């Protein structure tokens, strides 16, 4: 039979007489009978429990010499499972049937408190962290849960619901016990839903959902540079975008830009005129239109570019260079022909043609709108005889939309050209101060 000696220094305080103390040394062996008794107090400097620890040639405390030497500060070593609080068949290394408090501070304040305030068989607080009167709970919810079936929840001190929850399917909820995505955050108490900060550089960016919009916030200065409105409009520099994309900026783009609206594709506001819209209409038969439309004012079209390439300008058109046209060369394939316009200090129109005298006279009828379109002053008529035989031509001017011509050859043919200044616009201001 194994023979081992496990010597304990025992101080037994037996209160037979006041202030009377009795001290004895008990040697416990495997031989029967072993000492038996009930003692008021049992003390040991250190203890090792377990079959392997019996052999003191294999396990010992210093200064003894053995194969496996314990650390001198190891006061209690247990080889098997330990049951506390009435646990008779522990299956874990340490198994407790009641609350356990670990106090590392030594000041009556619990650092770790393991407890079980279950109300039903399926609602279990695994453990709590307590400092002073405040306790954090770490809970597993069963099949009849308070917060989510089989959820793992963390409750802050005095909180009415979990601050952190992991659902049975793996979704994580912050501020919600029913997370619908891998990470679901619900913040009903603070202005900013999520804040990001890198190190201690002092810059913070936050994400927030207000009554209807999603905002990206510069938490350092409180500005909201980006807003996604409830209807899907995106605003940069504005919290109330009126189109699919609206940009409000002072630099480097001065003004506001936007995309999409009920009647426009793109618009720009320089800060005073409110809107400079660009509208694209239709397929091949359509056009792209540039307009000016301040608030409360009817749209004023500025430029229209048709999808076939034609350009229409409702207002005046001024250029610093020349006004040219470039077309394919009529006789040299692969080359272009460039012509420019004839310029002058007036906005004029001209009409020309060929006529013949009858008995030395001719009346040339101009277009019906000639009188309404042109000014009466400044009209000029140019006549050129046609043929090898020269003859004289004269003109009485324009009257009632007609040019009256006279010649020395009764049946002479001639060319004519009439020029006049437009009356529907103001005279051209020729010399102006550069602005």
C-alpha positions, 0 to 999 in steps of 0.5 A: 500500500502506498505510504505518504505523509502529509504533515499539517501544522494544526492550531485547534482552538477549542473553547473549553476555557476562556482564552485557553488555546491548544496546539497539536500536530496531526499526521494523516496517513493511509493506514487505518485508522486515520485521525478523525475529529472536528476542529474549530480552525485548521491551518496549513501553510500550503497544500497540494491535492491530487494523485500525482502530487502524493509522491514527494520525490516527483513534486515538492516545494523548495528548498526540497529537491524533486523532479517537479518543483513547485513555485515557492509562492504556490500555496494551493494546487489542485489536480482535479475539478473543484466544486464550491457552494454545495457542488458535489459532482463538478465537471469543470475545473472550478464549478460553483452553485452560488455567487462568487466575488473576486476582490483584487482591490482589497477594499471591499469593492468587487472586481469580478462578481459571478452570480445568477439572478435568473428569473426562469430556467432560460434566463441566465446571467453568466457573470457580472463585473461590479465596481462599487454599486455598479454592475455590468451583466453578461447574459445568455438568453434562452428559449424564453428570453427577455431580450432575443432568443438565445442572444448573448447580451451585455447590460450596462449598470442600471440599463433597461436594455442591453447595450450590446447583443449578439444574436443566435445567427451571428449578427451583432447589435449595438443598441438593439437586441434584434440586429438585422445585419452583421452589424446593426447600430441603433442610437436613440440617445446621442446626436451621432450614431457612429464616430471614427477617430484615428489615434490622438490627432484630434480629427473625428468623423461621425455618421448620423441618421436624423429624422429622415436623412443620413449625414456624414459629420466632421465632429471636429467642427460640427460641419455636415459635408455630405447628406443623403436625403430620405428620397435619395438626393445627395447633398455636398455642402447642403443638408437639404438637397433638392436634386439627385446631386446638389453641391454647395461650395465657396471654393474652388467652385463658387456656387452650387451645382445639382443633377436631376429635377422634375424639369432639368438634368443639370443646374448651376447657381453662381450664388445670385441667379439661383439656377443655370439649368441644362436640359437634355430632351429626346433622342435624335430629334431632341436637343440640349438646352442651356437656360437661366431660371431664377426663383420665381422667374420664367425660364429664359433659354440661352442656348440650344444645341440640337442632336443633329448638330445645329446650334440656336442662340436666342440672344446676342452672339459675340466673339473675340475672334472670327466667325468661321464655318468649316465644311468638307471640300467640294472637289478635294476629298479628305480636305476641309473648306473654311470660310469666314463672315463679312463683318460691319458696324451694323446689324444689317440684312440684304436681299439680291436678285436679277430683273429686267426692264420693261419699257425702261422701268422695273418694280422689284417686290421685296419680301412682305416683312421687309418694311417691318423688319428694317429701318427706313433710314440707311437703306441702300440699293446697288444696281449692275447692268448685265451683258456686253452692252453697257447702259445706265441704271437708276433707282428711286429707292424703296417704297411700300416694299418695292424697289423702283428701277429706271434704265436707258435700255428699254429691255435691259437686264440687271442685278440688284442688291438691297441692304438695310439695318434691322429695326427689331433690335437696338443699333449695334454699339460699336465702341465700348469699354472693356469690362 
